[in-house]
Amino acid sequence: MELLKRNGKEKRTERVMQFGEGNFLRGFVDWMFDRLNKEHGGDFGVVAVQPLPGGMVSMLNGQDGCYSLYLRGLQNGEKTEETRIVDCITRGINPYTDTEVFFECAKNPDRWMMSCSADLFVRAYLRRSSRLLICQRQSWKALRRQSLNGSKTRS
């Protein structure tokens, strides 16, 4: 099977930091960002953060963040099937091996953070170190500096 690649397509602006790269987030949440981008002119790139050491960001990165999604269900009472290439993930970060990249990404106060596995992620991280708390602290410090410097911030 051939790997998916962007093939010259421009990457989206990284606006979302997503903790988790599993089926639900990619098949539901990222699918919505993909639709927003392709059908409504959005520019939402997602950075997928691997919550556990045995995650799959290396596979996502190997395909430039692109993957196939097969949807089947009901729409307006009619059976429907759709296959699409989702390409809103700009990159994946493994915080266990790329800690500095993770922290640098988390410092951006304009980036939305979301998770479907927050409890699992927090427990796994706090068992190993206080990295998550440091990440949140660094993000708040960056936001505060931006605010004190008179920069506009998002509400």
N, C-alpha and C positions, 0 to 999 in steps of 0.2 A: 504494500500500500504506500502510495506517495505521500510525503509530508506536506502539509499546508504551509504556504509562505505568503507574505504580503505582496510580493512581486511588484515592487515600486510604489505601492500605495503608501501614502503619507500616514504616519502614526498620529493618533489623536492626542490632544493636550491632556496630560495626566491630572485629572480633577478628583479621582476617587482612589482611596487606599483601602483595599478590600482584604480583610483578614480571613483567609480561606480560599481554596481553589477547587472545592468539590463540586459535585454534580448539581446540587440545588442552586448554589450561587451562580454557576456558569449557565445553567439551563433556565433560570428564572430571572435573577437580577441582572446579570450581564446581557441576557437576551433583550431586556427592556432598554438598557443603555444602547445596545446595538440598533434597535428599532428607532430610538430617539435620534441617533446619529444618522442613520441611512434614510429614514422616512420624514424627518423633520429638521434636517440640517444641523443637528447637534454636534458638539465637539467634546465628547466625554470619553477620556481614556481612563482605563482602570489599571492600577498597579496591584497585582495579586500577591499577597504575602502568605507564605506557607506557614500555617500555624503549628505544625508538628514536624519533627526531624525527617520522617519518612514521606514527605509530601511529593507533589508532582510539578513544581514550578519548572524543573529542568525540562520536562516534556513540553510544557507550554512555551517555554523560551525556544525550544528546538523548532517550534512551528510559528515563531514570531507572534505568539499569543493568539493565533487563529485556531479555531476548531469547528467541527461540523455539529450542527444541532438538528435533531429530528423531532418535530412536534406532531402530536396526534391528539385530537380531541373534538370538542364541539364548539362551533362558533355560530351564534344566532340560530341555535337549534339544529344546525347541519354538521355532519361529520366533516372534518378537515384534516389534512396532512400537509406538512411543510418541512422542507429541508433547507437550511441556510448555513452560510459560513459566518460565524460570529468573529469579529475582529476588533472589539473594543479593548481587549487586554493589550496594553502596550509592553508590559514586561512582568516577569515574576521575580520576587525576591525571596531568598531563603535566609531568614534572619539568623539562623544557626551558623551559617558559613559566611554570610555577607552582612555582618552586624553594622558596620559603618554605613553601608549603602542604605540599609533599613532606617537607621537613625536620621540620615540626611533626608531621606524621602519623607519621614514623619514630621520633620521640622516645618514643612510648608503649611502655614496657617490657612491657606486657601483650599487645601485638599480636604474633601469629605472623607470621613473614616466610617467604615461599615463592617459588620461581621454577622455571621450566622452562627458562629461557634465561639462567641465571646467567653463563655464560662470555661469551656475546654481550653481555649487559648490562654486565658489568664492563669488557670491552674497549672498548665504545663510550663508556662513561662516563669511564674513565681516560684515554682519548685526549683528551677535551675538558677534564676537570678532575678534581680529587680529591673530587668531591661525594659519591660513594658512601662513601668512607672517612670523611669528615666526618659523614655520616649515621650510620654505625655507631658512631662515637665519641660522638656526641650521644646516641644511644640507650643506650649503656653508661653514660654519665655520669648520665642520668636514672635508670637502674636502680640505680646506686651510691648516688645521693642518697636514693632511696626506701629503700634498705636501711639506710643510715646513720641515717635518721630513724626507724627502728624500724617502718616500714610492712611489712606482709606482702607477699611477692612469690610469684609462681607458680613452681613447680618444674617 
